């Protein structure tokens, strides 16, 4: 393995480390929000909460959904800057950022749709005008959305340039191609 390839792989490891450091605290906050939503939804589905606790449950679910939206914005704002890399290394920062943009675009749309759907159902539930079967459906949808958000979050957090995107960069560098 050439020195160029080794140093490029070291750069890739560094990029992954930076991404991991960035998203690790976000991941914990996301998980807390999802866990809270799932627990309150479960309690609501049991239909044994008094009126004030039911209102509190709606408020907590709504609050945690809004927090998730803010966390998602922060997660999606990640990008690598050229000053984070060794200037002697030939990695193309714009290309890496573009790859992350492409990767996250479809997932972020699906994630936002799920968040908005949850907020809409919570709004309808808070109005108290849903019949029993529609209320049960709302709880199922909210629970489903929380599980979907967990899956989407896993995909977003497991984006690693080293594994997914930089192999082509390594190949180009080792073959002498210009980025």
Secondary structure as UniProt FT lines:
FT   HELIX           3..46
FT   HELIX           51..76
FT   HELIX           82..84
FT   TURN            87..88
FT   HELIX           93..127
FT   HELIX           132..157
FT   HELIX           161..165
FT   HELIX           166..175
//
